[in-house]
Amino acid sequence: MREPSCLRLYREGEFAHRVKKALDLMSPCRLCPRKCGVDRLNGETGYCRTGRQARVASYNAHFWEEAPLVGRHGSGTLFFSSCNLLCCFCQNFEISHLNEGVEVLPDQVAAMMIELMERGCHNINLVTPTHVMPQILEALEIAIAHGLTIPIVYNSGGYESVETLRLLDGVVDIYMPDFKFWEDSWGERFCHAPDYRVTARAAIREMHRQVGDLVIDSGGIAVRGLLVRHLVMPNGVAGTADIMNFLSKEISLDTYVNIMDQYRPCGQADADPAINRRLTSQEYREAVAAAGKAGLNRLDSRDRPRIILGF
């Protein structure tokens, strides 16, 4: 099995340095593109409503992620409470908007990671990690010292600061960002992020620079690389064709892309006529066709077999 990236940094003594630099970004907080500027090290909270300690809503072996992450034994997911994006239609509304979960110390998060590895999970899947990246690094340093040896998955909404991502170079094995919207107006309307497109493009470029295209081993398990998720939305608001063209032309034709069809109006979406209904089959077929027309070679979609070869 390929050695996870973070083990080398740990052996070289670089990990502690990364933890310190990440914690520095919390006071004043500039971890994410919102740059709230609050002093989170002393308990102040900004847009993500999270202070010094992370909160965890749940952790478990997850079998509903992409096939290369799940394998036979599941993806070891940790769901962090709150979010730096707070989409109005979030399917995990109770966790993201209502901040359900319990405050945890780094050694507790590390113990969760070790438990998931010992249960046979193929990776540690950090769900909504952006606003608690320093706390995650603190936990990883402890977990590595206690024998953590499986890949780290950074599963985010795509609204990331490149400065912050650079601290994860050599730590994260698999980046799994969303690319949600192309038009600035929808980013503003649904998550108060009018800079979502430019920010997500820069973030995905940096992620790909660090880990490259997704590499899948002979057993069908992802070991390193970029996996992009795109949730198709009603009335074309996601801008699927433009996003697929960006990925094919500016990232790689071999970008692994999951074209997701599970949109349903959750959270506050019922109040918005643009997104207050489910997706139609025709809308989904058009999205998949747009990805194919863009020339992308590795599509994971409802209309294709979920067996995608590594290389």
N, C-alpha and C positions, 0 to 999 in steps of 0.2 A: 504494500500500500504506500502511496506517495506521502511523504512527510508534509504535514501542514506548515504553511509559511511561517506562522508565529513562533514555532520552535527554534528556528534559526535566530530570530531577533532576541528571544529569551536567552539563548546560550551566549550570545555576543554581548549581553548586558544592555541592549538598546531598549528593551521593553519598558524598564523603569523610566527612562528618559521620555518615551512617548506618553506614558501616563502623566508625568508632570506637565508636559506641554499641553495635553488635553485638558487637564484640570485648570490650567491658566486661562483657557478659552471660556471658562465658566464665570470669570469675574474680571471685568464686565462680560456678560455672556454674549458671545459672537460665534457660537457653535454652528448655527444654521443661518440661512440667508436673511432671516428676520432681524438678526443682530439686536435683540431687545435691550442689551446693555445692563441687565440687572445683575446683582451680586448673588449668584446662586450658591456660591460656596458658603455664604452666610444665611442661606435659607430664603432669599428673595425668589420670587417666581415671576416669569414673564408669560409669553404667549403659550408655552407648553405647560404652564402651571406645575412645574416640577422644580424642586429646590436642590439641595445637596445630594439627597439619596434618590436612587431610582425606585420605581414601583413596578411590580410584576403582577399581571392579572392571572396568568396561568403558565404552566409548562408541562409538556407531555410529548410522547412520540406522536407525530402527526402523519396521517396517511393520505391527506388530500392535497398535498403539494404536487409539484411537477414530478413526473416519474423518475428522472435522474436523481432527485433529492430523496425520494421515498424508499426506493429499493424494496427489500423484503422486510426491513425492521423499522422503517419510518424515519422521518426527519425530526431531530430533537429540537422542538420549537420552544422559545421563551417569548411570550407576548408581554411587551412592556406597555404600561399604562400611559395614557395621554399621547400626544403627537405634536409635531411642529407644523403640520399642514392643516389638519382638522377640516377635511372635506365635508360638506353638508350632507352628502349621501353615503357616508361611511357605513360599511356593513358590520363594522365592529364599534358601533356608536357608543355603546355602554363603556367600552374600554377606552376609546380615544377621547370622546367628548365628556363623558361623565366620570372619567378617571378612576374607574373601578380597578381595584387591585390593592396590594399591600406594600408598604415601604420595606425595602430590603437592603441589607449591607452587602458589600462585595463578597465576603466569605460565603454568604447564603446563596448568592447567584452562582458562585464557583461550585458550590455543592450541587446545585441543580444541574450544571453542565456535566459534572462528573457522573451523577446519577444517570443522566440520559445516555452518556457514552456507555456506561456499564450495562444499560438495558439493551444495547446493541444498535442504537441510532447511528445513522451513517454520517451525521454532521450535527453541528450546533447552529440552529437557525434563529437568528436574532430578528424578531419581528417588531417593526417600528423602533429602530435603535437610535435614530439621529440625535434626539435631544438628550440621550443618556449615554452617548459614546464614551465619555471619560469613565463613567461608572462601570461600563462594560469592560474597558481596558483594565481597570483595577481588578475586576473579577477574573478576567482571563489570566492575568499575571499569577494569581493564586491557583487557578485551575491547572495551568501548565505545570506549576511546581508540584501539583498532586497527580500528574500523569495524563492530562488531557492530550489526546493525539488525533482527534478527528477534525475535518475541515470546518472552517468558520464561514457561515453564510450571513451576509448583510442584506436584509430584506426590508427595503425602504420605499417610501413614496416618491423618491426621485428628487425631492426638494432639498438639495445638499449644497454645502459650501465646499468648494474645491480645497480651500485651506485645511478644513477639517478632514476631508478625505485623504489628503496627503499623509496625515498621521496614521492612517490605516494601511498604508503601502507596506506590504510584507506581513500584515496581520490578517487581513481578510483573504480567504481563498476564493470565495464565490460571491460576486455581487449580484443581487436580484432586485433591481429598481423597477418601479412602475414608470411608464411614460404616459401621463394621464391626458393632457390637453396640448393642442398646438396653438390655438388662438388665445391671446392674452385676455380677452374679454371673459372667456369661460373660467380661466384660472382665477380672475378677480371675483367673478360671480359665485363660484362654488367653494373657494377656499381662501379668498382674500389674498391671493398671490398673483398679481398681474405680471410678475416676472417669472412665472413658472416655466414657460418654454425655454427661455434663454438659460435659466438656471439648470433645468434638467438636461439640456444639451451639453452644457459644460461638465456637469457631474458625470454623465454617461461616458463622455470622452475620457475623463480622468479614470473612471473605473476600468474602462477597456485598456487604457495605457498600462494600468497596474497588472491586470490579470489576463488580458487577451480574450480570445473566443473560448466558449465553453469546451472543456476537455472531459470526456466521459470514458471511464475505464472499461476493461473487457467484461466486467460484470454489469455494465449499464449504469454505474453510479458516477455522478459528477464529482470531480476532484478539484477543479479550478476553472475560473473563467467568468464570463458575463452571461447572465440570463435576463432578458428584458420581458416584463409583463406589460400587456396593454389591454385594458378593460374597454371593450366596445360599448358605447353609450347611445341612447336613443337620439334621433334627430341629427346625427352626425356631429355631435358637440365635441367628441374626442379628437376629431381631425386625423383619423386613422391613416389615410393615404399619405399625408404630409409626414407623419411620424415614421411610417415605414420607409419612405424615401430617404429621410434623414439617416435612419439606421443603415440602410443599404449603401448609401453614397458616402457617408461621413464616419461610419463606424466599421462595419464589415458585412459583406454579403453572407458570411457565415455566422452572423449574430443569431443566437438561439432566441426566438421570440415566441412567447405564449400569447396567442390571441384568445382572450377570455370572453365568454358569452354569458356569464352569470349575473350581469347587472340586474338589480331590482331596486325599486325606490325604498331606501332605508333612511333612518335618521330624519332629516328635515326635507328630504327630496319631494315628498308629496305636495309641498307648498309651491314647487317650482314647475310650471307647465312644460318646461323644456326637458325635464328628466323625471316626470312623475308617472312613468309607465315602464313596463319591461321592454326589452329589446325584441324586435321582430326577427324571424328567421331570415328574411330578406336582408335586413340591415347587417346581420352577422355574416351572411354569405358575401356581401359586398366588401366587408372588412377583410375577410380572408383573401378574396380576390385581389384586393389592393396590395396586400402583403406579397402575394405571388407576383403581381405585376411589377413590384419594386425590385424583384429579383432575389429576394431573400431565400436562402437555401434550407434553413432549419426552422420550420414552423411547427409549433405545437398548437393544434386547434381541435375543436370538436369534429371537424370534417376530415381530419387526417389521423392515421394510426399514431399512437403515442410511443413509437419506437424510432428514435433518432440516433443515427450512428455517430460515435465519436471519431476523432481523427488525431 
